[in-house]
Amino acid sequence: MKRGQKKPSKSDTEPISSSNVVLHHSNQGSAASATPATNSLVQPVPGAAGAVIEPLPMFRDVSVSERQHLFVKKCQLCCYLFDFSDTLKSVREKEIKRLNLVELVDYVQSGSGKLAESCQDEMVKMISVNVFRCLPPGSSEHTGSENVETDEEEPFLDPSWPHLQLVYELLLRYVVSSDTDAKVAKRFINHSFVLKLLDMFDSEDPREREYLKTILHRIYGKFMVHRPFIRKAINNIFYRFIYETQRHNGIGELLEILGSIINGFALPLKEEHKLFLMRALIPLHKPKSIAMYHQQLSYCIIQFVEKDSKLADTVITGLLKYWPITNCQKETLFLGELEEVLEATQATEFQRCMVPLFRQIARCLNSPHFQTAERALFLWNNEHIVSLIAQNRNVILPLVFEALENNIQSHWNQAVHGLTVNVRKMFQEMDAKLFEDCQKQYAEKRAHVDEAAKQRELKWQKLADAAAPHQIR
C-alpha cells in the first residue's frame, strides 16, 4: 500500500442521509433517503455499502429564490467522502461531487448574493468534513530516527486532491469575498476551525500547504479578532517542533505567513513581538532540518532587525548560542544570515557583540570545509561590514590575525588561500602600524609555542633515557 493512502474500507463512501441526496440501498427502504439533515457535524452512516448519490440541478436551472436552498443541498452532497486508493471505484459519484464543488466555487466567486447564515454554516461544516482528517502516519509523529533531507525525495501527493483542491478553493473564495461579513463569519471560522486548519500544515502534499498558507494569511487579514490567537497557535507549533518532535512539514509555510505579518508590525514593537523573536524564531536555528526553512526564517529575523536595529545584538547573540559545531552546511547558512543581519546593524549594537562574534568568525576562517571558510571570508566583500570592522579594527584584527596567518601557511584550498591574502592586505592598508604590532605578537607567540614544543620533546627524551637501563630484556 502506498504511504499516506487510506486503507480500503467495506464501503466506497462515507455517506450522510439528507433530504436532498437520494440513497439507493439493496436492503433498505426509501425512508432512509428522507432522513433530515441535522445541525451537528456530519458523521458517516455505517452499513451503507450500496449507497449511490444522485446529481442535483445546476444553479442556472433553478430560480434565484431557490438557489440558497440548492446551495445547502450541494454542500450536504459534498459531505460524502470517497476512497481514492482505487481509481476505478465510485467513478460516477466522484465526478458528481467534483461538479458540485466546481459549482459551489463559481457561485461564491461570482458574488451572486450574500450567503445566508444557514448556507455559511453548512458550507463550513462540509469544508471541515473534507479537509480535517488524520494525516498519514509518520508525517507528524517523531519516531526517534534521524531526520532525513526530504527535499531529495519525491513529495507525497494526496490522491484525493481533485476534491480537496476544490474544497480549499471554496474556502479561499469565501474568506476573500467582499460579501463575507467578518462579524458573521467569525461564528463559523472560529478558534476551533483555525486550530484544525493549522494542524493540516503538517501535510506532506506541497500543494495543500500552499493553499493553507494563502487561506490562513487571508483569515489573519480579515478576522482581526483572531490575530492574537493565530500568532499564539503558531508559536505553540514552533515550540513543539523545536523542543519535542523536530519534525513538521509546514514550518517554511508558517514562517512565510509570519514574514508578511512581521512586515506589518507597528513601531515601536510590542514586548509580545520581541518575546516571539527571542523565544520562537531564534531557537528555530536549533533543529538539524533548518535547511528546509532557513530562507523564510532568515527573512523574518531580518524584518525584526530592520524595524528595530537595537535587536541586532539579541539576534547575533542568539545565532552564536545555536552555532553548529560539526555541521558545516548549517554553518554556511548561519554565515549567510549573519551577513544580512550585520548589514542592518548599527555601530553601537555591533560593539556590544563584536568580541564573541569575531572569535566565532576566526574559527570559521580556519574550517577545513572550504565552503565555510570561503563564506566567512566573503564577509569582507560587504562595504557596511568592512566599515564596522574599520571603526573597531583595534579589537577585531587581534582576534582574527592568527586565523588569517594559519590559512596562508596551511589551508589546503587555493580559493580560501587567495581570499585570505586579500583580507590580510585589506587590514594592512587599513592600519599598517596595528598590522605590524599584530604580526610581532603573532611571531612572539609562535616562538613561545615552538620553544614549549622543544622543551616537551627534551623532557620526553630525558624520561626515555632514564628508563632505558631499567627496560626488561
N, C-alpha and C positions, 0 to 999 in steps of 0.2 A: 504494500500500500504506500502511495506517495506521501511524504511527510506533509502534515498540515491538512490533509483531506479527511472529511468526516467518515467514520465507519458506516457503511451502508446499513440502513435500518429496515425493518419489515415493511414500512410504508415509504412511498416515494415522496410524500408530502407530509407537512405538519399542519393540518387544516384547523380552521375555527369555523364553527357554524355561524352563519349570519343571514339576515333576511334577504340580502342581495345576491348571495352566492348559492348556486344550485349544486347540491351534492348528490351524486349517484352512488348508492351502495348496493352491493349484491344481496345483503342480508338485513337491510334496514328499510323502514318505511319512509315516505316522503316527509313525515313530521320532522325529521332531523334537519331538513333544509329550512324549516320555518322558525328555528330557534333564534330569538332576537339577540343582537349583539349587546354585550354589556359594556360598562364603562371601565371595567378592570383591565389590566394588561392582558394582551392576547396570549392564551395558552393553547398548545397543541391538543387536539382531541385524540385520545388513544383509540386504537382499534378501527381507524378509518382507512383501511388498506386499499379499498377500491374507490377512494374519493376522486372526483373529477370536477374541475372548475369550468364554468361556462363563461364565454365572453360577455362583456357589458357594452351597451351602446356608446358611441363616441360623444363627446361634449357637443359637437356641432349638430348632432342629430336630435338633441333634446332642446326644449325651450329654455330660455335664460333662467326662469324661475325654478326649474328642476335641476339646474347644474350643480348647485351646492349639495343637494341630496345625492346626486350621482357621484360627486367628489368623495363623499363619505363612503359610498358603496365601493368605489375603486380602491380607496385606502384599505378597506376591510378585505377586499380580494387580495391585495398585495401583501397581506399578513401571512399568506401561505409561504412556507419555506421548502425549498426543493433540494434534493440530493444531486450535487453537480459532479460527484465522483464518477458517475456513469452518464456519458453524454447522450445515450440512447433512451434514457428513462424520462418519462413525462415531458417529451419534447413539445407537445401541443400546449400543455399547461404552462410550461416555462415561457413560451412565446406569448401567451395571453397575458401573463403577468408583466412581461417586458413591455408590451404595447401599452398596457395600462399605466405603467410607470412613466413611459415617454409622454403620455397624455397629461399626467399629473404635473410633470415638469413644465410642459408647454403652457398649461393652464396658469400655474403660479407665475411663470416668467412673463406671460403676456399681459399681466395686470388686468385681467378681465373683471376684477372687482375685489373688494376686501373680503377675505375669507371669514366666515362666521366662526365664533369661538368653538363650536362643536366640530367644525371642519379642521381647525387647527389642532384640536385635541386628538382627533382620530389620526391625523397625519403624523403627529409626533409619536403617537403610540406605534403606528406602522413602522416609522423610521427606527424606533427603539427595538422592535422585534427583529428587524432585518440586520441592523448594524451591531447591536450589543450582543456579543456571543463569546464563547470561550475560544481563546486563541490556541493554535497548535501547541502541544507540549514541547518544552524545550526552548520556546521563543522568549519566554519571560521568567522561567524558573532557573535559579542558579544550581548547576549540577556539581559544582566543585572542581570542574575541569578547567584547564587553562583557556583563556579567551583566544579565539582564532580570528584572523583577519577576514571577516565575512565579505569584504568587498571583492575578494578573489573568487568567491563562489557565485553560482547562478542565483539571482534573487528569487525568493519564493513568490509565485503568482497565484493568488486565490482563484480557484476555478469558478467561484460564484460571482466573479467580478462583473459579468454582463448585467446582473441585477443590482449588485452593490453600488456600482458606479452611478446608476440612475437614482438610487436612493440618496446617495451623497449629494448628487446634483440637485435633487429636490430640496434637501435641507439647505444647501447653499443659496438656492434661489429664494427660498422662504426667508432666510436671515437677511439677505441683501435687499429684498423687495421694499420699495418705498411705501407699499400698502401695509407692511407689517408694523404694527404699533408695539414698541418695546414694552410699554406698560402692561399690555395684554399678554404678549408673547412670553414674558418672563415667568408666567404661571406654568408654561409648558417647557420652555427652555430654562429649567430651574437648576439648582445646585446639584441635585442627583443626576440630572441629564448631563451636565458639564463634566462631572466626575467620571461617568461611564464613557463619555467621549474621549477624555484624557487617557483612560485605560486602553483604548484602541490604538493609541500611538505606538504601542509595542508590537503592532502588526509587522510581519516580515515583508508584506507587499508594499513596495515603494510607492505605487500608485495610490494606495489607500492613505498612506501617511501624507502624501502631497495634498489630497483632498482635505484631510483632517487639519492640516496646517492652515489652509486657506479659510476653512469654516471657523476654527477656533479664533483666528485673528479677527474675522468679521464679527463674531459673537462678542469678543472683547471690545471692539469698537462701538457696537450698537447698544449693548447692555451695560451701561456704566455701573449699575448696581452690582454686577458680577465681577468687576475688575479686581478688587482686593482678594476675593475668593479664588479667582483663577490664578493669580500670582502665587498665593499660598499653596494651592494644589500642585502647581508646577514645582515649587520649592520642595514639597514632600516627595515628588517623583525623583528629583535630583538627590535628596538625602538618601533615599532607599538605594538608588543606583550607586552612589559613592561609597556608602558605609555597609551595605548588605550584599546586593547581588552583583554589582559591576557588569550587569547585562541588561541592556534595553535598546530596542531598535530605533526609538524615536527621539533620542536626545538631540540630534542635529536639527530636526524639525522644530522641536520646542525652543531651542536656542535661537532659531531663525525668527520665530514669533517674538521672543524676548528682545532681540536686536531692534526690531521695529518699535516695541513698547518703550525700551530704554531711550530710544531716539526722541520720544515724545515727552519724556520726564521734564517737568518744570524745574527751574532753578530758583533758589538753592535746592539741592537734592534733599529729600526727606531722609531722616535717620533710618527708616524702614528699608529704603532703597540701598543705602550704604551697607546695612547689615546683610542684605541679599547678596551684594557683591562679595563680602568677606566670608559669609557662611555657606554660600552655594556655588557661586561662579568660580572663585579662586580654588576651592577644593576639587572642582571638576578637572583640574590638572592632574589629579592623583591616579585615576584608573589607567590601566595599560592600553585600553582601547581608545585613547584620546584622539588618535589619528582619524577616527571615524567622524569626529565632530569638531576638531580643533579650529577649523576655519570660522565656523559660526561662533564658537566660544571666544576666539580672539577678537572678532568684531564687537561682541558685547562688552568685552573688557575695555577695548579702545574707546567705545562710546562713553563709558564712565569717566575715563581719564580726560577725554576731550571736553566733557561737560564740567568737570571739576579737577583741575590739574593737581590739586592737593592730594588726590587719591593715588597719584603715581607712586609715591613711596610705599603705600599699602599694597599696591599691586606687585611692585618689584620684590618687596619682602616676601609676599605670598608665593611668587614664582620661585624664589630661592628656597623657600621651605619645601616645595614639592619637586625641586630639581632632580631629574633622574640621575642615577649613578652608573648603571650598566646598560641602559637603553639608549644607544647613540641616535637612532632615528627620532626618538622622542626629544632628545636633547637638541637636535637640529630644529625641531618645531618650536621649542622654547626660545631658541636664539632668534628665530624669525619674529615671534611675538614680542620678544624683548625689544627688538629694534623699533617696532611700531609704537610701543609704549614710551620708549626714550624719545622718540620724535615729538611726542606730545608733552614731554616733561620739562618743567621749568628748572632753572638753576638751583633754587632753594631746595626743592624736593630731591633733586639729583644729589646734592651734597649730603643729604641725610642717609642715603643708602649706597653711596659710591664705593665705600671700602669693601663690604661683603660682596657687592656686585662684581667688582673687578678682580677680586680673589677667585670668584667662580669663573669669570671670563678667562683668566690666566690658565685655569685648569683645562678649559675648553680648547685654548690655543695649543696645548700640548697633547690633545687627544690623538691616539693612533688612528682613529677613524677620520679619514681625510675630509669627509663632508662636514663633520662637526667643527674641525679646526678651521676649515675654509669659511664656514658660515660665521664663526666668531670673528675672523679677520675682516669679513665684509662689513662689520660694524663701522670700520674706519672709512668706508666709502660714503657714509651719510654725513652731510655737512653739519647738520644740527648736533649730532652726537660728537663730531670732531670738535665743534666749538665748545661743547660742555667739557670735553676732555682737556682742551687747551686751557680753559679757565681754571681747571683743577689738576694741572699736569704735575705739580709738586707732590700730590698724593698718589696719582694714578700711575705715573711712569715707574716708580719704585715697585709697585705691585705687579706689573706685567713685564718688567725688563728681563727678569730671569727666564720667563717663559719664551720671550722672543729670541733670546740668545740660544736657548736649548733647541728651538725649532731650526735655527740657522745651522747649528752644529750637527744635529742628528735626525731631523724629521725625514722620513722616507719618501714623502710625496713632493714632487717638484713644484706643483702649483702652490701648495702650502708654503714651501720654501720661498718662492718668489713673492708671494703676498706678504710674508713676514719681513722680508728685506724692505719692501715698500713702506710698511708700517714703522719699521725701525728708522728708516730715513726720514719719515714724517716727524717723528719725535726729535730727531737730531736737528732738523731745521726749525722746529718749534722752539727749542731751548737748548742750545749747544752746551752751555755750562752745566745744566741739570743732567743732560745726557752723559757728559764726561764724569760727573760725580757718581751716577748710577753705574757707569762702566767700571769705575775704580772700585766701588763697593762690591760689584759682582766679581771682579778679579780677586779682591781680597778674600771674598767668601769661597771662591773656587780654590784658592791657595790653602785656606784653612781646611777645606774638605779633603784636598789631596794630602795635606800633612797628616790629618787624622787617619786617613786610609793607610798611609805608610806606617804610622805608629801601631795601628791594629795589626798590620802584617808582621811587624817586628815582634810584637808580643806573642803572636801565634807561633812565630818561628822559634822564639826562646822557649815556649812551652813544649814545642816538638823536640827541640834539642835536649831539654831537661828530661823528657820522658823516654828518649831513645835508649839510654843504658838499661832501663828497667823493663824494656819490652821482652815478653816471653818468646823465646826462640823455639 
